[in-house]
Amino acid sequence: MAADAAWFDAARGEAIYVGNAFCERVSEWPTVNELMQLTRDELCDLAGRIEGTLSSFERGTAERVNALTSLDNIRRVMVRRGLHY
């Protein structure tokens, strides 16, 4: 998946794209294995985009929990790989 991955932002009805390639919209959030394949810049970009969508999710919703979990996973991947945010 890596550089041509996209994850769906359900609140806005649009995809969050990573990389330069155009991708189909999907309804999944990134897995740790998918995050491990991204570059530092791609991880930072994805984290920023997810953070930007947080205010559109109501507290306690599955979408917000998924977004927060994805942010935690991004941070863990960056620490594991010795990258700085």
C-alpha positions as CSV (number, residue, x, y, z in Angstrom):
1,M,0.0,0.0,0.0
2,A,2.7,2.5,1.1
3,A,3.0,5.6,-1.1
4,D,-0.2,5.0,-3.1
5,A,-2.5,4.5,-0.1
6,A,-5.6,6.4,0.8
7,W,-7.7,6.3,3.9
8,F,-11.3,7.6,4.1
9,D,-12.4,10.5,6.2
10,A,-16.0,9.6,6.8
11,A,-17.0,12.9,8.3
12,R,-16.1,14.9,5.2
13,G,-16.8,12.1,2.7
14,E,-13.3,12.3,1.2
15,A,-10.2,10.3,1.2
16,I,-7.0,11.2,3.0
17,Y,-4.2,10.6,0.5
18,V,-0.7,9.6,1.1
19,G,1.8,9.9,-1.7
20,N,1.4,11.3,-5.2
21,A,-0.5,8.5,-6.8
22,F,-4.3,8.6,-7.3
23,C,-6.2,5.9,-5.4
24,E,-9.7,4.6,-4.9
25,R,-11.4,5.7,-1.8
26,V,-11.4,3.1,1.0
27,S,-13.2,2.8,4.3
28,E,-10.2,1.5,6.3
29,W,-7.7,3.2,8.5
30,P,-4.0,2.4,8.1
31,T,-2.6,-0.7,9.9
32,V,0.8,-0.6,11.7
33,N,2.3,-2.7,8.9
34,E,1.1,-0.2,6.3
35,L,2.5,2.7,8.4
36,M,5.8,1.0,8.7
37,Q,6.2,1.3,4.9
38,L,5.7,5.0,4.8
39,T,8.5,7.6,4.9
40,R,8.9,10.1,7.7
41,D,7.3,12.9,5.5
42,E,4.4,10.7,4.6
43,L,3.8,9.8,8.3
44,C,3.9,13.4,9.3
45,D,1.6,14.4,6.5
46,L,-0.9,11.7,7.4
47,A,-0.8,12.6,11.1
48,G,-1.5,16.2,10.2
49,R,-4.4,15.3,8.0
50,I,-5.9,13.1,10.6
51,E,-5.4,15.7,13.3
52,G,-7.2,18.2,11.0
53,T,-10.2,15.9,10.9
54,L,-10.6,15.3,14.6
55,S,-12.8,18.2,15.2
56,S,-15.3,16.9,12.7
57,F,-15.8,13.7,14.7
58,E,-18.1,13.6,17.8
59,R,-16.6,12.2,21.0
60,G,-17.2,8.5,21.5
61,T,-17.8,7.7,17.8
62,A,-16.0,4.9,16.1
63,E,-14.5,7.4,13.6
64,R,-12.9,9.4,16.3
65,V,-11.6,6.4,18.1
66,N,-10.2,5.1,14.8
67,A,-8.5,8.5,14.1
68,L,-7.0,8.6,17.6
69,T,-5.8,5.0,17.3
70,S,-4.2,5.8,14.0
71,L,-2.4,8.8,15.5
72,D,-1.1,6.6,18.3
73,N,0.1,4.1,15.8
74,I,1.8,6.7,13.7
75,R,3.7,8.0,16.8
76,R,4.6,4.5,17.8
77,V,6.0,3.7,14.3
78,M,8.0,6.9,14.3
79,V,9.5,6.1,17.8
80,R,10.2,2.5,16.8
81,R,12.0,3.7,13.6
82,G,13.9,6.5,15.4
83,L,12.2,9.3,13.5
84,H,11.3,12.7,14.9
85,Y,7.9,14.2,14.5
